[in-house]
């Protein structure tokens, strides 16, 4: 059994908080208690199952085909805590939940996904490195596909990303992201909010040999270029909307979509050492979903955070669709503490 420890949120240093206390209080101003109940001084303990994921799809408009690579990492079960800004989750991959390496190949990964939900702003960080992927559409893209149930595996493929985004919550007093995702608030009545902000997005993928398999069924895929690396750096403005439907006070459904439009610079490197570069329009969409039931101190629910990015590569009529996210089911309990725990020593 392998232990994977995720330090999810530790976002502000103590000297920053102490030096800008009034600014901090403004960002974390109290909610409208008729819509949102806050339990920020309580300790949240949870059991969960989750899966971190990513995928990269190489689209060729000329051939109307795509190569779709994704990792074979497993679902985790584990436990976690949240207290104010600090969140720690420890997950275990159980043998019964593991995918067969003979069918999918092996994947290892490092991942740091952080979402800081303050009253007025949200900060999202998607960062990861995945080693080892398989071709999800092997049967349709290879001239001689593997036997049924097996996939073309690429242990040499590495994918990496660091994507950071900040958005302002316009209805901050009545709408809460913390309720479905951190369970230290309770959305008592239905409410929604517009969001606006911006972000920076960097990522790429490389391999020892070409991403295009030698046995591909479309020989002129990506103009016949045997590329082994791509990379992107982009900036975007963002905006969107989120709404929580509260049913009979205790049951809720939360839906959110925050899109972005910007510009980026992408590159492609082939097996002969040639580099291709281009400026490209950049599009992204971050979707959030939450579903749950809260009764007293007990919470049962599920959440998903997903980010999709779409951009051009330097070859004619070629694009990349890159996706990453986390899906999770939780059972959580909220403990009231007799004495406050000081996360930042010396802060009053």
Secondary structure, DSSP 8 states (H G I E B T S, - for coil): -EEEEEEEE----HHHHHHTHHHHHHHT----TTTEEE-TTSEEEEEEEEEEEEEEEEEETTTTEEEEEE-----EEEEEEEETTEEEEEEEE-GGG---HHHH---EEEEEEEEEE-SSEEEEEEEEEEEEEEETTHHHHBTT--STT--EEEEEEEEEEEEEEEEEETTTTT--SHHHHTSSEEE-S-EEEEEEEEEEEEEEEE-SS-SS-TTBS-TTGGGG--EEEEEEEEEEEEEEEEEEEEETTTEEEEEEEEEEEEEEEEEEEETTS-EEEEEEEEEEEEEEEEEEEEETTEEEEEEEEEEEEEEE-SSTTEEEEEEEEEEEEEEEEEE--SS---SSTT--
